[in-house]
Amino acid sequence: MATAEIGRLGLRAKSFADGPHGVRTGRGKNCTAFPNLCLVGSTWDIELVNKMGQALAKDCIEQGVDMLLGPGINIKRNNYRR
């Protein structure tokens, strides 16, 4: 997954990878598998979540990924009805 370069605007191509539980590029490289987001959020451990974010960023940099797609971040819902 990538965008095209737009030379006239000085924009380089950007590459994307699936997430948010690890950097999945489909390029035959393994990725770190982090716990799912509901579980991570349930820890209420801000320092731990920060370290997870730093590790994801490091994996992105090492694999040449510009943006990690994070479906599910901040949109988890509880369908409980009273």
PyMOL Python script that loads the backbone (N, CA, C, O; Angstrom):
from pymol import cmd

cmd.read_pdbstr("""\
ATOM      1  N   MET A   1       0.838  -1.164   0.000  1.00  0.00           N
ATOM      2  CA  MET A   1       0.000   0.000   0.000  1.00  0.00           C
ATOM      3  C   MET A   1       0.888   1.233   0.000  1.00  0.00           C
ATOM      4  O   MET A   1       1.776   1.382   0.839  1.00  0.00           O
ATOM      5  N   ALA A   2       0.631   2.102  -0.948  1.00  0.00           N
ATOM      6  CA  ALA A   2       1.457   3.298  -1.052  1.00  0.00           C
ATOM      7  C   ALA A   2       0.731   4.374  -1.849  1.00  0.00           C
ATOM      8  O   ALA A   2      -0.208   4.100  -2.597  1.00  0.00           O
ATOM      9  N   THR A   3       1.193   5.601  -1.666  1.00  0.00           N
ATOM     10  CA  THR A   3       0.715   6.703  -2.495  1.00  0.00           C
ATOM     11  C   THR A   3       1.723   6.935  -3.604  1.00  0.00           C
ATOM     12  O   THR A   3       2.838   6.413  -3.567  1.00  0.00           O
ATOM     13  N   ALA A   4       1.327   7.713  -4.578  1.00  0.00           N
ATOM     14  CA  ALA A   4       2.237   8.065  -5.670  1.00  0.00           C
ATOM     15  C   ALA A   4       2.956   9.370  -5.322  1.00  0.00           C
ATOM     16  O   ALA A   4       2.437  10.211  -4.589  1.00  0.00           O
ATOM     17  N   GLU A   5       4.139   9.508  -5.860  1.00  0.00           N
ATOM     18  CA  GLU A   5       4.878  10.752  -5.697  1.00  0.00           C
ATOM     19  C   GLU A   5       4.206  11.848  -6.518  1.00  0.00           C
ATOM     20  O   GLU A   5       3.720  11.596  -7.620  1.00  0.00           O
ATOM     21  N   ILE A   6       4.179  13.063  -5.979  1.00  0.00           N
ATOM     22  CA  ILE A   6       3.667  14.210  -6.727  1.00  0.00           C
ATOM     23  C   ILE A   6       4.815  15.212  -6.792  1.00  0.00           C
ATOM     24  O   ILE A   6       4.942  16.102  -5.951  1.00  0.00           O
ATOM     25  N   GLY A   7       5.641  15.038  -7.812  1.00  0.00           N
ATOM     26  CA  GLY A   7       6.858  15.818  -7.947  1.00  0.00           C
ATOM     27  C   GLY A   7       6.620  17.312  -8.024  1.00  0.00           C
ATOM     28  O   GLY A   7       7.383  18.085  -7.444  1.00  0.00           O
ATOM     29  N   ARG A   8       5.578  17.740  -8.727  1.00  0.00           N
ATOM     30  CA  ARG A   8       5.338  19.172  -8.895  1.00  0.00           C
ATOM     31  C   ARG A   8       5.023  19.869  -7.574  1.00  0.00           C
ATOM     32  O   ARG A   8       5.174  21.085  -7.456  1.00  0.00           O
ATOM     33  N   LEU A   9       4.577  19.083  -6.566  1.00  0.00           N
ATOM     34  CA  LEU A   9       4.299  19.644  -5.247  1.00  0.00           C
ATOM     35  C   LEU A   9       5.397  19.316  -4.231  1.00  0.00           C
ATOM     36  O   LEU A   9       5.339  19.738  -3.076  1.00  0.00           O
ATOM     37  N   GLY A  10       6.393  18.556  -4.683  1.00  0.00           N
ATOM     38  CA  GLY A  10       7.484  18.188  -3.792  1.00  0.00           C
ATOM     39  C   GLY A  10       7.112  17.110  -2.775  1.00  0.00           C
ATOM     40  O   GLY A  10       7.733  17.003  -1.718  1.00  0.00           O
ATOM     41  N   LEU A  11       6.099  16.315  -3.102  1.00  0.00           N
ATOM     42  CA  LEU A  11       5.655  15.253  -2.190  1.00  0.00           C
ATOM     43  C   LEU A  11       6.199  13.915  -2.651  1.00  0.00           C
ATOM     44  O   LEU A  11       5.990  13.509  -3.794  1.00  0.00           O
ATOM     45  N   ARG A  12       6.897  13.233  -1.757  1.00  0.00           N
ATOM     46  CA  ARG A  12       7.405  11.902  -2.093  1.00  0.00           C
ATOM     47  C   ARG A  12       6.323  10.865  -1.841  1.00  0.00           C
ATOM     48  O   ARG A  12       5.351  11.131  -1.134  1.00  0.00           O
ATOM     49  N   ALA A  13       6.491   9.698  -2.413  1.00  0.00           N
ATOM     50  CA  ALA A  13       5.551   8.593  -2.189  1.00  0.00           C
ATOM     51  C   ALA A  13       5.602   8.179  -0.722  1.00  0.00           C
ATOM     52  O   ALA A  13       6.657   8.235  -0.091  1.00  0.00           O
ATOM     53  N   LYS A  14       4.479   7.770  -0.193  1.00  0.00           N
ATOM     54  CA  LYS A  14       4.381   7.307   1.190  1.00  0.00           C
ATOM     55  C   LYS A  14       3.959   5.848   1.199  1.00  0.00           C
ATOM     56  O   LYS A  14       3.144   5.427   0.377  1.00  0.00           O
ATOM     57  N   SER A  15       4.513   5.075   2.130  1.00  0.00           N
ATOM     58  CA  SER A  15       4.120   3.671   2.245  1.00  0.00           C
ATOM     59  C   SER A  15       3.317   3.464   3.521  1.00  0.00           C
ATOM     60  O   SER A  15       3.552   4.126   4.532  1.00  0.00           O
ATOM     61  N   PHE A  16       2.373   2.545   3.462  1.00  0.00           N
ATOM     62  CA  PHE A  16       1.478   2.247   4.571  1.00  0.00           C
ATOM     63  C   PHE A  16       1.618   0.775   4.954  1.00  0.00           C
ATOM     64  O   PHE A  16       2.057  -0.045   4.149  1.00  0.00           O
ATOM     65  N   ALA A  17       1.242   0.450   6.187  1.00  0.00           N
ATOM     66  CA  ALA A  17       1.214  -0.943   6.633  1.00  0.00           C
ATOM     67  C   ALA A  17       0.014  -1.139   7.548  1.00  0.00           C
ATOM     68  O   ALA A  17      -0.438  -0.209   8.216  1.00  0.00           O
ATOM     69  N   ASP A  18      -0.488  -2.363   7.563  1.00  0.00           N
ATOM     70  CA  ASP A  18      -1.571  -2.697   8.475  1.00  0.00           C
ATOM     71  C   ASP A  18      -1.072  -2.686   9.908  1.00  0.00           C
ATOM     72  O   ASP A  18       0.091  -2.992  10.169  1.00  0.00           O
ATOM     73  N   GLY A  19      -1.927  -2.343  10.811  1.00  0.00           N
ATOM     74  CA  GLY A  19      -1.659  -2.356  12.239  1.00  0.00           C
ATOM     75  C   GLY A  19      -2.982  -2.615  12.917  1.00  0.00           C
ATOM     76  O   GLY A  19      -3.876  -3.142  12.256  1.00  0.00           O
ATOM     77  N   PRO A  20      -3.177  -2.302  14.134  1.00  0.00           N
ATOM     78  CA  PRO A  20      -2.286  -1.619  15.049  1.00  0.00           C
ATOM     79  C   PRO A  20      -1.549  -2.565  15.980  1.00  0.00           C
ATOM     80  O   PRO A  20      -0.899  -2.119  16.926  1.00  0.00           O
ATOM     81  N   HIS A  21      -1.640  -3.861  15.728  1.00  0.00           N
ATOM     82  CA  HIS A  21      -1.049  -4.838  16.651  1.00  0.00           C
ATOM     83  C   HIS A  21       0.357  -5.240  16.236  1.00  0.00           C
ATOM     84  O   HIS A  21       0.965  -6.125  16.838  1.00  0.00           O
ATOM     85  N   GLY A  22       0.860  -4.590  15.216  1.00  0.00           N
ATOM     86  CA  GLY A  22       2.185  -4.866  14.690  1.00  0.00           C
ATOM     87  C   GLY A  22       2.262  -4.351  13.269  1.00  0.00           C
ATOM     88  O   GLY A  22       1.230  -4.065  12.663  1.00  0.00           O
ATOM     89  N   VAL A  23       3.451  -4.227  12.729  1.00  0.00           N
ATOM     90  CA  VAL A  23       3.640  -3.695  11.382  1.00  0.00           C
ATOM     91  C   VAL A  23       3.586  -4.853  10.388  1.00  0.00           C
ATOM     92  O   VAL A  23       4.539  -5.624  10.272  1.00  0.00           O
ATOM     93  N   ARG A  24       2.462  -4.971   9.671  1.00  0.00           N
ATOM     94  CA  ARG A  24       2.303  -6.043   8.683  1.00  0.00           C
ATOM     95  C   ARG A  24       2.420  -5.447   7.287  1.00  0.00           C
ATOM     96  O   ARG A  24       1.502  -4.779   6.812  1.00  0.00           O
ATOM     97  N   THR A  25       3.534  -5.688   6.644  1.00  0.00           N
ATOM     98  CA  THR A  25       3.759  -5.115   5.322  1.00  0.00           C
ATOM     99  C   THR A  25       3.439  -6.086   4.199  1.00  0.00           C
ATOM    100  O   THR A  25       3.243  -5.661   3.060  1.00  0.00           O
ATOM    101  N   GLY A  26       3.384  -7.359   4.488  1.00  0.00           N
ATOM    102  CA  GLY A  26       3.174  -8.343   3.432  1.00  0.00           C
ATOM    103  C   GLY A  26       4.411  -8.545   2.579  1.00  0.00           C
ATOM    104  O   GLY A  26       4.325  -9.115   1.492  1.00  0.00           O
ATOM    105  N   ARG A  27       5.549  -8.091   3.048  1.00  0.00           N
ATOM    106  CA  ARG A  27       6.805  -8.215   2.299  1.00  0.00           C
ATOM    107  C   ARG A  27       7.634  -9.400   2.778  1.00  0.00           C
ATOM    108  O   ARG A  27       8.840  -9.453   2.535  1.00  0.00           O
ATOM    109  N   GLY A  28       7.011 -10.326   3.440  1.00  0.00           N
ATOM    110  CA  GLY A  28       7.711 -11.515   3.900  1.00  0.00           C
ATOM    111  C   GLY A  28       8.491 -11.322   5.183  1.00  0.00           C
ATOM    112  O   GLY A  28       9.243 -12.209   5.587  1.00  0.00           O
ATOM    113  N   LYS A  29       8.327 -10.175   5.833  1.00  0.00           N
ATOM    114  CA  LYS A  29       9.024  -9.924   7.091  1.00  0.00           C
ATOM    115  C   LYS A  29       8.079 -10.179   8.248  1.00  0.00           C
ATOM    116  O   LYS A  29       6.882  -9.902   8.166  1.00  0.00           O
ATOM    117  N   ASN A  30       8.628 -10.707   9.318  1.00  0.00           N
ATOM    118  CA  ASN A  30       7.833 -10.902  10.520  1.00  0.00           C
ATOM    119  C   ASN A  30       7.627  -9.569  11.226  1.00  0.00           C
ATOM    120  O   ASN A  30       8.376  -8.617  11.011  1.00  0.00           O
ATOM    121  N   CYS A  31       6.613  -9.515  12.062  1.00  0.00           N
ATOM    122  CA  CYS A  31       6.396  -8.305  12.851  1.00  0.00           C
ATOM    123  C   CYS A  31       6.174  -8.694  14.302  1.00  0.00           C
ATOM    124  O   CYS A  31       5.857  -9.841  14.618  1.00  0.00           O
ATOM    125  N   THR A  32       6.346  -7.720  15.168  1.00  0.00           N
ATOM    126  CA  THR A  32       6.032  -7.920  16.573  1.00  0.00           C
ATOM    127  C   THR A  32       4.522  -8.009  16.707  1.00  0.00           C
ATOM    128  O   THR A  32       3.808  -7.234  16.071  1.00  0.00           O
ATOM    129  N   ALA A  33       4.024  -8.915  17.499  1.00  0.00           N
ATOM    130  CA  ALA A  33       2.583  -9.054  17.713  1.00  0.00           C
ATOM    131  C   ALA A  33       2.246  -8.524  19.100  1.00  0.00           C
ATOM    132  O   ALA A  33       2.557  -9.154  20.111  1.00  0.00           O
ATOM    133  N   PHE A  34       1.609  -7.365  19.137  1.00  0.00           N
ATOM    134  CA  PHE A  34       1.209  -6.748  20.392  1.00  0.00           C
ATOM    135  C   PHE A  34      -0.199  -7.197  20.761  1.00  0.00           C
ATOM    136  O   PHE A  34      -0.940  -7.655  19.892  1.00  0.00           O
ATOM    137  N   PRO A  35      -0.584  -7.076  22.032  1.00  0.00           N
ATOM    138  CA  PRO A  35      -1.946  -7.432  22.448  1.00  0.00           C
ATOM    139  C   PRO A  35      -2.977  -6.544  21.754  1.00  0.00           C
ATOM    140  O   PRO A  35      -2.653  -5.454  21.281  1.00  0.00           O
ATOM    141  N   ASN A  36      -4.226  -7.023  21.698  1.00  0.00           N
ATOM    142  CA  ASN A  36      -5.258  -6.220  21.044  1.00  0.00           C
ATOM    143  C   ASN A  36      -5.541  -4.949  21.848  1.00  0.00           C
ATOM    144  O   ASN A  36      -5.205  -4.857  23.028  1.00  0.00           O
ATOM    145  N   LEU A  37      -6.163  -3.974  21.184  1.00  0.00           N
ATOM    146  CA  LEU A  37      -6.316  -2.640  21.773  1.00  0.00           C
ATOM    147  C   LEU A  37      -7.234  -2.607  22.983  1.00  0.00           C
ATOM    148  O   LEU A  37      -7.012  -1.816  23.899  1.00  0.00           O
ATOM    149  N   CYS A  38      -8.256  -3.446  23.006  1.00  0.00           N
ATOM    150  CA  CYS A  38      -9.133  -3.477  24.189  1.00  0.00           C
ATOM    151  C   CYS A  38      -8.345  -3.916  25.416  1.00  0.00           C
ATOM    152  O   CYS A  38      -8.509  -3.361  26.502  1.00  0.00           O
ATOM    153  N   LEU A  39      -7.497  -4.906  25.234  1.00  0.00           N
ATOM    154  CA  LEU A  39      -6.682  -5.397  26.340  1.00  0.00           C
ATOM    155  C   LEU A  39      -5.677  -4.341  26.787  1.00  0.00           C
ATOM    156  O   LEU A  39      -5.497  -4.118  27.984  1.00  0.00           O
ATOM    157  N   VAL A  40      -5.026  -3.695  25.832  1.00  0.00           N
ATOM    158  CA  VAL A  40      -4.048  -2.654  26.158  1.00  0.00           C
ATOM    159  C   VAL A  40      -4.730  -1.507  26.909  1.00  0.00           C
ATOM    160  O   VAL A  40      -4.209  -1.023  27.914  1.00  0.00           O
ATOM    161  N   GLY A  41      -5.898  -1.074  26.418  1.00  0.00           N
ATOM    162  CA  GLY A  41      -6.623   0.005  27.073  1.00  0.00           C
ATOM    163  C   GLY A  41      -7.077  -0.356  28.474  1.00  0.00           C
ATOM    164  O   GLY A  41      -7.187   0.511  29.341  1.00  0.00           O
ATOM    165  N   SER A  42      -7.338  -1.626  28.693  1.00  0.00           N
ATOM    166  CA  SER A  42      -7.804  -2.076  30.007  1.00  0.00           C
ATOM    167  C   SER A  42      -6.714  -2.041  31.072  1.00  0.00           C
ATOM    168  O   SER A  42      -7.010  -2.151  32.262  1.00  0.00           O
ATOM    169  N   THR A  43      -5.472  -1.892  30.664  1.00  0.00           N
ATOM    170  CA  THR A  43      -4.386  -1.839  31.651  1.00  0.00           C
ATOM    171  C   THR A  43      -4.337  -0.498  32.360  1.00  0.00           C
ATOM    172  O   THR A  43      -3.872  -0.422  33.498  1.00  0.00           O
ATOM    173  N   TRP A  44      -4.798   0.547  31.723  1.00  0.00           N
ATOM    174  CA  TRP A  44      -4.700   1.914  32.249  1.00  0.00           C
ATOM    175  C   TRP A  44      -3.251   2.274  32.553  1.00  0.00           C
ATOM    176  O   TRP A  44      -2.986   3.139  33.388  1.00  0.00           O
ATOM    177  N   ASP A  45      -2.323   1.621  31.884  1.00  0.00           N
ATOM    178  CA  ASP A  45      -0.895   1.835  32.124  1.00  0.00           C
ATOM    179  C   ASP A  45      -0.331   2.722  31.010  1.00  0.00           C
ATOM    180  O   ASP A  45       0.075   2.228  29.958  1.00  0.00           O
ATOM    181  N   ILE A  46      -0.313   4.017  31.251  1.00  0.00           N
ATOM    182  CA  ILE A  46       0.109   4.977  30.235  1.00  0.00           C
ATOM    183  C   ILE A  46       1.554   4.747  29.817  1.00  0.00           C
ATOM    184  O   ILE A  46       1.880   4.860  28.635  1.00  0.00           O
ATOM    185  N   GLU A  47       2.417   4.427  30.763  1.00  0.00           N
ATOM    186  CA  GLU A  47       3.831   4.193  30.444  1.00  0.00           C
ATOM    187  C   GLU A  47       3.988   2.978  29.528  1.00  0.00           C
ATOM    188  O   GLU A  47       4.771   3.010  28.578  1.00  0.00           O
ATOM    189  N   LEU A  48       3.250   1.922  29.811  1.00  0.00           N
ATOM    190  CA  LEU A  48       3.310   0.714  28.986  1.00  0.00           C
ATOM    191  C   LEU A  48       2.823   1.000  27.562  1.00  0.00           C
ATOM    192  O   LEU A  48       3.446   0.568  26.592  1.00  0.00           O
ATOM    193  N   VAL A  49       1.713   1.727  27.440  1.00  0.00           N
ATOM    194  CA  VAL A  49       1.167   2.055  26.121  1.00  0.00           C
ATOM    195  C   VAL A  49       2.147   2.950  25.353  1.00  0.00           C
ATOM    196  O   VAL A  49       2.294   2.808  24.139  1.00  0.00           O
ATOM    197  N   ASN A  50       2.810   3.860  26.050  1.00  0.00           N
ATOM    198  CA  ASN A  50       3.808   4.709  25.419  1.00  0.00           C
ATOM    199  C   ASN A  50       4.959   3.865  24.873  1.00  0.00           C
ATOM    200  O   ASN A  50       5.427   4.096  23.758  1.00  0.00           O
ATOM    201  N   LYS A  51       5.411   2.895  25.652  1.00  0.00           N
ATOM    202  CA  LYS A  51       6.491   2.004  25.189  1.00  0.00           C
ATOM    203  C   LYS A  51       6.048   1.192  23.980  1.00  0.00           C
ATOM    204  O   LYS A  51       6.840   0.953  23.068  1.00  0.00           O
ATOM    205  N   MET A  52       4.791   0.767  23.968  1.00  0.00           N
ATOM    206  CA  MET A  52       4.265   0.027  22.821  1.00  0.00           C
ATOM    207  C   MET A  52       4.285   0.917  21.578  1.00  0.00           C
ATOM    208  O   MET A  52       4.672   0.469  20.498  1.00  0.00           O
ATOM    209  N   GLY A  53       3.867   2.176  21.728  1.00  0.00           N
ATOM    210  CA  GLY A  53       3.894   3.117  20.612  1.00  0.00           C
ATOM    211  C   GLY A  53       5.302   3.344  20.089  1.00  0.00           C
ATOM    212  O   GLY A  53       5.514   3.424  18.879  1.00  0.00           O
ATOM    213  N   GLN A  54       6.265   3.449  21.000  1.00  0.00           N
ATOM    214  CA  GLN A  54       7.655   3.630  20.582  1.00  0.00           C
ATOM    215  C   GLN A  54       8.163   2.402  19.826  1.00  0.00           C
ATOM    216  O   GLN A  54       8.889   2.535  18.840  1.00  0.00           O
ATOM    217  N   ALA A  55       7.785   1.212  20.283  1.00  0.00           N
ATOM    218  CA  ALA A  55       8.210  -0.022  19.607  1.00  0.00           C
ATOM    219  C   ALA A  55       7.577  -0.117  18.219  1.00  0.00           C
ATOM    220  O   ALA A  55       8.236  -0.536  17.268  1.00  0.00           O
ATOM    221  N   LEU A  56       6.306   0.270  18.097  1.00  0.00           N
ATOM    222  CA  LEU A  56       5.648   0.275  16.788  1.00  0.00           C
ATOM    223  C   LEU A  56       6.347   1.258  15.845  1.00  0.00           C
ATOM    224  O   LEU A  56       6.564   0.952  14.673  1.00  0.00           O
ATOM    225  N   ALA A  57       6.696   2.432  16.360  1.00  0.00           N
ATOM    226  CA  ALA A  57       7.403   3.426  15.546  1.00  0.00           C
ATOM    227  C   ALA A  57       8.756   2.896  15.085  1.00  0.00           C
ATOM    228  O   ALA A  57       9.139   3.090  13.931  1.00  0.00           O
ATOM    229  N   LYS A  58       9.477   2.230  15.980  1.00  0.00           N
ATOM    230  CA  LYS A  58      10.782   1.657  15.620  1.00  0.00           C
ATOM    231  C   LYS A  58      10.619   0.607  14.519  1.00  0.00           C
ATOM    232  O   LYS A  58      11.404   0.572  13.571  1.00  0.00           O
ATOM    233  N   ASP A  59       9.598  -0.249  14.645  1.00  0.00           N
ATOM    234  CA  ASP A  59       9.345  -1.264  13.613  1.00  0.00           C
ATOM    235  C   ASP A  59       9.016  -0.602  12.275  1.00  0.00           C
ATOM    236  O   ASP A  59       9.469  -1.063  11.227  1.00  0.00           O
ATOM    237  N   CYS A  60       8.228   0.480  12.306  1.00  0.00           N
ATOM    238  CA  CYS A  60       7.887   1.198  11.072  1.00  0.00           C
ATOM    239  C   CYS A  60       9.153   1.750  10.411  1.00  0.00           C
ATOM    240  O   CYS A  60       9.349   1.604   9.204  1.00  0.00           O
ATOM    241  N   ILE A  61       9.994   2.377  11.206  1.00  0.00           N
ATOM    242  CA  ILE A  61      11.225   2.963  10.672  1.00  0.00           C
ATOM    243  C   ILE A  61      12.112   1.878  10.066  1.00  0.00           C
ATOM    244  O   ILE A  61      12.649   2.050   8.972  1.00  0.00           O
ATOM    245  N   GLU A  62      12.266   0.760  10.778  1.00  0.00           N
ATOM    246  CA  GLU A  62      13.122  -0.326  10.294  1.00  0.00           C
ATOM    247  C   GLU A  62      12.600  -0.937   9.003  1.00  0.00           C
ATOM    248  O   GLU A  62      13.386  -1.421   8.188  1.00  0.00           O
ATOM    249  N   GLN A  63      11.272  -0.924   8.802  1.00  0.00           N
ATOM    250  CA  GLN A  63      10.690  -1.533   7.608  1.00  0.00           C
ATOM    251  C   GLN A  63      10.339  -0.506   6.534  1.00  0.00           C
ATOM    252  O   GLN A  63       9.741  -0.857   5.516  1.00  0.00           O
ATOM    253  N   GLY A  64      10.702   0.750   6.750  1.00  0.00           N
ATOM    254  CA  GLY A  64      10.464   1.780   5.745  1.00  0.00           C
ATOM    255  C   GLY A  64       8.996   2.148   5.581  1.00  0.00           C
ATOM    256  O   GLY A  64       8.562   2.506   4.487  1.00  0.00           O
ATOM    257  N   VAL A  65       8.238   2.062   6.657  1.00  0.00           N
ATOM    258  CA  VAL A  65       6.804   2.370   6.623  1.00  0.00           C
ATOM    259  C   VAL A  65       6.598   3.791   7.135  1.00  0.00           C
ATOM    260  O   VAL A  65       7.090   4.156   8.203  1.00  0.00           O
ATOM    261  N   ASP A  66       5.855   4.598   6.353  1.00  0.00           N
ATOM    262  CA  ASP A  66       5.597   5.986   6.738  1.00  0.00           C
ATOM    263  C   ASP A  66       4.378   6.135   7.630  1.00  0.00           C
ATOM    264  O   ASP A  66       4.343   7.017   8.488  1.00  0.00           O
ATOM    265  N   MET A  67       3.377   5.282   7.438  1.00  0.00           N
ATOM    266  CA  MET A  67       2.153   5.407   8.225  1.00  0.00           C
ATOM    267  C   MET A  67       1.606   4.031   8.571  1.00  0.00           C
ATOM    268  O   MET A  67       1.465   3.165   7.707  1.00  0.00           O
ATOM    269  N   LEU A  68       1.301   3.846   9.851  1.00  0.00           N
ATOM    270  CA  LEU A  68       0.722   2.595  10.331  1.00  0.00           C
ATOM    271  C   LEU A  68      -0.786   2.777  10.460  1.00  0.00           C
ATOM    272  O   LEU A  68      -1.258   3.630  11.212  1.00  0.00           O
ATOM    273  N   LEU A  69      -1.525   1.974   9.726  1.00  0.00           N
ATOM    274  CA  LEU A  69      -2.975   2.051   9.788  1.00  0.00           C
ATOM    275  C   LEU A  69      -3.451   1.366  11.061  1.00  0.00           C
ATOM    276  O   LEU A  69      -3.023   0.255  11.371  1.00  0.00           O
ATOM    277  N   GLY A  70      -4.318   2.017  11.782  1.00  0.00           N
ATOM    278  CA  GLY A  70      -4.757   1.503  13.079  1.00  0.00           C
ATOM    279  C   GLY A  70      -6.259   1.369  13.183  1.00  0.00           C
ATOM    280  O   GLY A  70      -6.886   2.085  13.963  1.00  0.00           O
ATOM    281  N   PRO A  71      -6.860   0.460  12.408  1.00  0.00           N
ATOM    282  CA  PRO A  71      -8.314   0.320  12.521  1.00  0.00           C
ATOM    283  C   PRO A  71      -8.704  -0.096  13.934  1.00  0.00           C
ATOM    284  O   PRO A  71      -8.090  -0.982  14.530  1.00  0.00           O
ATOM    285  N   GLY A  72      -9.716   0.547  14.447  1.00  0.00           N
ATOM    286  CA  GLY A  72     -10.186   0.209  15.785  1.00  0.00           C
ATOM    287  C   GLY A  72      -9.693   1.154  16.858  1.00  0.00           C
ATOM    288  O   GLY A  72     -10.242   1.166  17.960  1.00  0.00           O
ATOM    289  N   ILE A  73      -8.669   1.948  16.570  1.00  0.00           N
ATOM    290  CA  ILE A  73      -8.174   2.869  17.587  1.00  0.00           C
ATOM    291  C   ILE A  73      -9.221   3.958  17.795  1.00  0.00           C
ATOM    292  O   ILE A  73      -9.636   4.628  16.850  1.00  0.00           O
ATOM    293  N   ASN A  74      -9.631   4.118  19.022  1.00  0.00           N
ATOM    294  CA  ASN A  74     -10.561   5.156  19.442  1.00  0.00           C
ATOM    295  C   ASN A  74     -11.979   4.972  18.896  1.00  0.00           C
ATOM    296  O   ASN A  74     -12.771   5.912  18.952  1.00  0.00           O
ATOM    297  N   ILE A  75     -12.320   3.806  18.374  1.00  0.00           N
ATOM    298  CA  ILE A  75     -13.696   3.609  17.908  1.00  0.00           C
ATOM    299  C   ILE A  75     -14.327   2.336  18.472  1.00  0.00           C
ATOM    300  O   ILE A  75     -15.348   1.875  17.962  1.00  0.00           O
ATOM    301  N   LYS A  76     -13.729   1.769  19.513  1.00  0.00           N
ATOM    302  CA  LYS A  76     -14.321   0.594  20.119  1.00  0.00           C
ATOM    303  C   LYS A  76     -15.632   0.975  20.797  1.00  0.00           C
ATOM    304  O   LYS A  76     -15.731   2.024  21.433  1.00  0.00           O
ATOM    305  N   ARG A  77     -16.613   0.135  20.658  1.00  0.00           N
ATOM    306  CA  ARG A  77     -17.935   0.435  21.212  1.00  0.00           C
ATOM    307  C   ARG A  77     -18.416  -0.706  22.093  1.00  0.00           C
ATOM    308  O   ARG A  77     -18.052  -1.866  21.895  1.00  0.00           O
ATOM    309  N   ASN A  78     -19.229  -0.356  23.056  1.00  0.00           N
ATOM    310  CA  ASN A  78     -19.900  -1.342  23.895  1.00  0.00           C
ATOM    311  C   ASN A  78     -21.365  -1.343  23.461  1.00  0.00           C
ATOM    312  O   ASN A  78     -22.026  -0.306  23.512  1.00  0.00           O
ATOM    313  N   ASN A  79     -21.870  -2.487  23.041  1.00  0.00           N
ATOM    314  CA  ASN A  79     -23.238  -2.571  22.556  1.00  0.00           C
ATOM    315  C   ASN A  79     -24.238  -2.868  23.657  1.00  0.00           C
ATOM    316  O   ASN A  79     -25.382  -3.230  23.381  1.00  0.00           O
ATOM    317  N   TYR A  80     -23.816  -2.716  24.896  1.00  0.00           N
ATOM    318  CA  TYR A  80     -24.719  -2.963  26.033  1.00  0.00           C
ATOM    319  C   TYR A  80     -25.859  -1.953  26.001  1.00  0.00           C
ATOM    320  O   TYR A  80     -25.635  -0.750  25.860  1.00  0.00           O
ATOM    321  N   ARG A  81     -27.073  -2.453  26.134  1.00  0.00           N
ATOM    322  CA  ARG A  81     -28.249  -1.565  26.165  1.00  0.00           C
ATOM    323  C   ARG A  81     -29.007  -1.809  27.447  1.00  0.00           C
ATOM    324  O   ARG A  81     -29.122  -2.952  27.890  1.00  0.00           O
ATOM    325  N   ARG A  82     -29.521  -0.767  28.044  1.00  0.00           N
ATOM    326  CA  ARG A  82     -30.288  -0.895  29.276  1.00  0.00           C
ATOM    327  C   ARG A  82     -31.739  -1.142  28.980  1.00  0.00           C
ATOM    328  O   ARG A  82     -32.543  -1.277  29.903  1.00  0.00           O
TER     329      ARG A  82
END
""", "prot")
cmd.dss("prot")
cmd.show_as("cartoon", "prot")
cmd.util.cbc("prot")
cmd.orient("prot")
